[in-house]
Amino acid sequence: MAGQAVVVAGGGPTGLMLAGELALAGVDVAVVEQRAGQDLVGSRAGGLHARTIEVLDQRGIADRFLSQGQVAQIAGFAWIPLDIGDLPTRHPYGLALWQNRIERLLAGWVGELGVPIHYGREVTGFAQDAAGVDVALSDGRSLRADYLVGCDGGRSPIRKAAGIAFPGWDPSTSHLIAEVEVAEEPEWGTRRDALGIHGLSRLEDGGAVRVMVTEQRLGATGEPTLRDLGEALVAVYGTDFGIHSPTWISRFSDMARQAASYRKGRVLVAGDAAHVHYPTGGQGLQLGVQDAVNLGWKLAQVVKGVSPDGLLDTYHTERHPVAARVLRNTMAQVALLRTDDRTDALRDAVSELLGMDEPRKRVAAEMSGLDIRYDLGDGHPLLGRRVPDLDLVTADGPRRVFTLLHDARPVLLNLGEPGGLDITPWVDRVRSIDATYAGDWELPVLGRVAAPAAVLIRPDGYAAWAGDGTDAGLREALATWFGSP
Ligand SMILES: Cc1cc2nc3c(=O)[nH]c(=O)nc-3n(C[C@H](O)[C@H](O)[C@H](O)COP(=O)(O)OP(=O)(O)OC[C@H]3O[C@@H](n4cnc5c(N)ncnc54)[C@H](O)[C@@H]3O)c2cc1C
């Protein structure tokens, strides 16, 4: 295998999204995935939240996902449902779609973009020097790259080998999850008892059964077995329902940990490799995909020599706080999901609060990723926030903002005097568009904000600069984000 600019270790949702972003930016990238193919045994993430759907829409591929899943109100906090139907987005809903199908769609897109995915191979080690990284593979070969990104999951061998600390909280609850056959009719649905929450449901194929059971003890090591699952079921239900023929048995807990640094020289981590937490709220896959969309264009610019490699530090500064908030909200949800009477009373009280419009909208925007704001300093409320998918009128006819982002290039959207903003030194990097927009500017949580006269939109869809009718600060923003003139 020849050398490439970027090697992505791990072909899960994060690695695939990152590979797609890099390929769109014209960077030579390869994915190394230890699985033999894209098939994912078991059923991890169950869908996409609104901001992730928007991010896919920004690349013109949201319809592929929407056509395969079920649009639904899926946001919630500690199992308290949160309707996002009135939040200002073109996608005020979530999408129920299992992770194996999400991954297949992403892999299809990445394939169309010409990215090689080397299945059945593991990254076994790496050595970085001033000029690049040598990446060792399990087949004995090695790849030379400018950068290596570990999208290799919660146990991330890359994070460990890079010596990146993973501080956080040990588990307070642990569950087995499995897909099995049963000999007896089990107790369907969810059961809550002093130990925690348990549940059995029929898989879509009608044959197998999905089991989730809280374990009596914490700290088990090693891969869980059918025997472990049987014992856990007996402890809760008094019977194991004659479980047999498992296709998948796994363990997950509420351990919450986050990489102390998302970067060590030429090695970066993203997705579960950078953060792990309890699945309630369904935020892990979303975080990973959005890490990738934050990192992709920055890494591409650095690899192409457009930006200095310090731009990569903004990946940590922007994304670390987002995951830290998710860790915090999952810990709060775990506490609210405890099964004693007092916690039930507390959850009822929180449920009442979340029934009020303002708290619901705030928490719903957080859980669906619509409220993310990167700290890019003071200024217009749009700064550092996602630019809404406005219906614009341009000289070429009607255009949506997200359509302008399909090729993952930055856009200067000028809504004022046509031709009024001169960005000549950046024309090869930034697309400038004159347009008009007649409607309100409404942002999740904030509500209506004053219409900016112009917005500099980064490839990830976040506002890098918002103009008030002059070009004050525009050149600085262009130089900060898209290289010197
Ligand atoms: C029970 C459960 C339910 C969940 N539900 C949701 C949900 O509803 N919504 C949600 O958003 N998230 C959910 N999640 C979390 C979600 O599954 C993860 O956050 C997501 O898979 C992270 O994607 P990733 O690509 O970062 O990591 P992974 O999906 O773990 O992918 C990492 C990849 O790296 C590969 N790999 C590992 N080591 C190497 C190596 N050395 N070399 C090459 N390849 C390697 C692995 O084979 C794997 O394919 C759930 C998780 C669990 C356990």
The ligand as an SDF file (V2000), in Angstrom:
LIG
                    3D

 53 58  0  0  0  0  0  0  0  0999 V2000
  -26.1540   -0.6180   23.8490 C   0  0  0  0  0  0  0  0  0  0  0  0
  -25.7380    0.6220   23.1480 C   0  0  0  0  0  0  0  0  0  0  0  0
  -26.6960    1.4650   22.6250 C   0  0  0  0  0  0  0  0  0  0  0  0
  -26.3360    2.6370   21.9810 C   0  0  0  0  0  0  0  0  0  0  0  0
  -27.3070    3.4450   21.4920 N   0  0  0  0  0  0  0  0  0  0  0  0
  -26.9560    4.5980   20.8960 C   0  0  0  0  0  0  0  0  0  0  0  0
  -27.9570    5.4420   20.3370 C   0  0  0  0  0  0  0  0  0  0  0  0
  -29.1480    5.1340   20.3780 O   0  0  0  0  0  0  0  0  0  0  0  0
  -27.5510    6.5940   19.7400 N   0  0  0  0  0  0  0  0  0  0  0  0
  -26.2420    6.9390   19.6480 C   0  0  0  0  0  0  0  0  0  0  0  0
  -25.9340    8.0040   19.1020 O   0  0  0  0  0  0  0  0  0  0  0  0
  -25.2750    6.1400   20.1410 N   0  0  0  0  0  0  0  0  0  0  0  0
  -25.6050    4.9760   20.7540 C   0  0  0  0  0  0  0  0  0  0  0  0
  -24.6290    4.1570   21.2100 N   0  0  0  0  0  0  0  0  0  0  0  0
  -23.2240    4.5530   21.0640 C   0  0  0  0  0  0  0  0  0  0  0  0
  -22.6880    4.2620   19.6450 C   0  0  0  0  0  0  0  0  0  0  0  0
  -22.8620    2.9060   19.3470 O   0  0  0  0  0  0  0  0  0  0  0  0
  -21.2150    4.6450   19.5900 C   0  0  0  0  0  0  0  0  0  0  0  0
  -21.0600    5.9290   20.1440 O   0  0  0  0  0  0  0  0  0  0  0  0
  -20.6800    4.6410   18.1650 C   0  0  0  0  0  0  0  0  0  0  0  0
  -20.6140    3.3460   17.6460 O   0  0  0  0  0  0  0  0  0  0  0  0
  -19.2920    5.2570   18.1210 C   0  0  0  0  0  0  0  0  0  0  0  0
  -18.7890    5.1790   16.8220 O   0  0  0  0  0  0  0  0  0  0  0  0
  -17.2220    5.1330   16.5850 P   0  0  0  0  0  0  0  0  0  0  0  0
  -17.0470    5.0030   15.1160 O   0  0  0  0  0  0  0  0  0  0  0  0
  -16.5780    6.2680   17.2830 O   0  0  0  0  0  0  0  0  0  0  0  0
  -16.7220    3.8200   17.3340 O   0  0  0  0  0  0  0  0  0  0  0  0
  -17.1100    2.3020   17.0330 P   0  0  0  0  0  0  0  0  0  0  0  0
  -18.4770    2.1980   16.4990 O   0  0  0  0  0  0  0  0  0  0  0  0
  -16.7660    1.5380   18.2530 O   0  0  0  0  0  0  0  0  0  0  0  0
  -16.1420    1.9070   15.8600 O   0  0  0  0  0  0  0  0  0  0  0  0
  -14.7710    1.6820   16.0780 C   0  0  0  0  0  0  0  0  0  0  0  0
  -14.2740    0.7940   14.9660 C   0  0  0  0  0  0  0  0  0  0  0  0
  -12.8650    0.6450   15.0760 O   0  0  0  0  0  0  0  0  0  0  0  0
  -12.5250   -0.6930   14.7780 C   0  0  0  0  0  0  0  0  0  0  0  0
  -11.2300   -0.9120   15.4200 N   0  0  0  0  0  0  0  0  0  0  0  0
  -10.9390   -0.9920   16.7370 C   0  0  0  0  0  0  0  0  0  0  0  0
   -9.6190   -1.1440   16.9340 N   0  0  0  0  0  0  0  0  0  0  0  0
   -9.0560   -1.1340   15.6980 C   0  0  0  0  0  0  0  0  0  0  0  0
   -7.7080   -1.2460   15.2430 C   0  0  0  0  0  0  0  0  0  0  0  0
   -6.6810   -1.3750   16.0870 N   0  0  0  0  0  0  0  0  0  0  0  0
   -7.4770   -1.2210   13.9140 N   0  0  0  0  0  0  0  0  0  0  0  0
   -8.5210   -1.0850   13.0400 C   0  0  0  0  0  0  0  0  0  0  0  0
   -9.8180   -0.9830   13.4160 N   0  0  0  0  0  0  0  0  0  0  0  0
  -10.0600   -0.9990   14.7350 C   0  0  0  0  0  0  0  0  0  0  0  0
  -13.6670   -1.5070   15.3320 C   0  0  0  0  0  0  0  0  0  0  0  0
  -13.7690   -2.7550   14.6950 O   0  0  0  0  0  0  0  0  0  0  0  0
  -14.8600   -0.6090   15.0200 C   0  0  0  0  0  0  0  0  0  0  0  0
  -15.4520   -0.9010   13.7870 O   0  0  0  0  0  0  0  0  0  0  0  0
  -24.9600    2.9650   21.8550 C   0  0  0  0  0  0  0  0  0  0  0  0
  -23.9860    2.0970   22.3560 C   0  0  0  0  0  0  0  0  0  0  0  0
  -24.3630    0.9390   22.9990 C   0  0  0  0  0  0  0  0  0  0  0  0
  -23.2990    0.0350   23.5270 C   0  0  0  0  0  0  0  0  0  0  0  0
  1  2  1  0
  2  3  1  0
  2 52  2  0
  3  4  2  0
  4  5  1  0
  4 50  1  0
  5  6  2  0
  6  7  1  0
  6 13  1  0
  7  8  2  0
  7  9  1  0
  9 10  1  0
 10 11  2  0
 10 12  1  0
 12 13  2  0
 13 14  1  0
 14 15  1  0
 14 50  1  0
 15 16  1  0
 16 17  1  0
 16 18  1  0
 18 19  1  0
 18 20  1  0
 20 21  1  0
 20 22  1  0
 22 23  1  0
 23 24  1  0
 24 25  2  0
 24 26  1  0
 24 27  1  0
 27 28  1  0
 28 29  2  0
 28 30  1  0
 28 31  1  0
 31 32  1  0
 32 33  1  0
 33 34  1  0
 33 48  1  0
 34 35  1  0
 35 36  1  0
 35 46  1  0
 36 37  1  0
 36 45  1  0
 37 38  2  0
 38 39  1  0
 39 40  1  0
 39 45  2  0
 40 41  1  0
 40 42  2  0
 42 43  1  0
 43 44  2  0
 44 45  1  0
 46 47  1  0
 46 48  1  0
 48 49  1  0
 50 51  2  0
 51 52  1  0
 52 53  1  0
M  END
$$$$
